[in-house]
Amino acid sequence: MSEKSKVTAALLCFFFGALGIHRFYVGKVGTGLLYLFTAGLAGFGAIIDFFVIIFGKFRDKEGRLLK
């Protein structure tokens, strides 16, 4: 289990998903930059990530589920 919080990641995704801040938070810098330069994959990636986080399936850089 990751030391990163699911609630924090969900809030970051909700408010700053298009900037990829939630991905930087969990250590996924490469996809964070992708989201930053593509506006969260035109918003669709951020929306999908939000639901994945809410349902508890989002993983950090090490592949661990968020707590």
C-alpha positions in Angstrom: 0.0 0.0 0.0 1.3 3.4 -1.0 1.9 6.2 1.5 0.1 8.6 -0.8 -3.5 9.5 0.0 -6.4 8.6 -2.3 -8.4 11.6 -1.0 -5.5 14.0 -1.8 -5.0 12.5 -5.2 -8.8 12.7 -5.9 -8.9 16.4 -4.9 -5.8 17.3 -6.9 -7.3 15.5 -9.9 -10.7 17.2 -9.5 -9.2 20.7 -9.3 -6.0 20.4 -11.3 -6.5 17.3 -13.4 -5.9 19.0 -16.7 -2.5 20.1 -15.4 -1.6 16.5 -14.3 -0.8 17.6 -10.7 -2.3 14.3 -9.3 0.2 12.4 -11.4 3.1 14.4 -10.2 1.8 13.8 -6.6 2.0 10.0 -7.0 5.4 10.2 -8.7 4.4 9.6 -12.3 6.4 12.5 -13.8 6.3 11.4 -17.4 2.5 11.1 -17.6 2.2 14.3 -15.5 4.1 16.2 -18.2 2.0 14.6 -20.9 -1.2 15.8 -19.1 0.4 19.2 -18.5 1.1 19.7 -22.3 -2.1 18.1 -23.6 -4.6 19.6 -21.0 -5.2 16.3 -19.4 -5.5 14.5 -22.7 -8.2 17.0 -23.7 -9.9 16.5 -20.4 -10.8 12.8 -21.0 -7.7 11.5 -19.2 -8.3 13.6 -16.2 -11.9 12.4 -16.0 -10.9 8.8 -16.3 -8.2 9.2 -13.7 -10.7 10.8 -11.3 -13.0 7.8 -11.4 -10.1 5.3 -11.2 -8.9 7.1 -8.1 -12.4 7.2 -6.5 -12.9 3.5 -7.1 -9.5 2.7 -5.5 -7.6 1.3 -8.5 -5.1 4.1 -9.1 -1.5 3.2 -8.4 1.6 5.2 -7.6 5.0 5.1 -9.3 5.9 1.9 -7.6 2.7 0.2 -8.6 1.1 0.3 -5.1 -2.5 1.2 -4.5 -3.2 4.5 -2.8 -4.3 4.4 0.8 
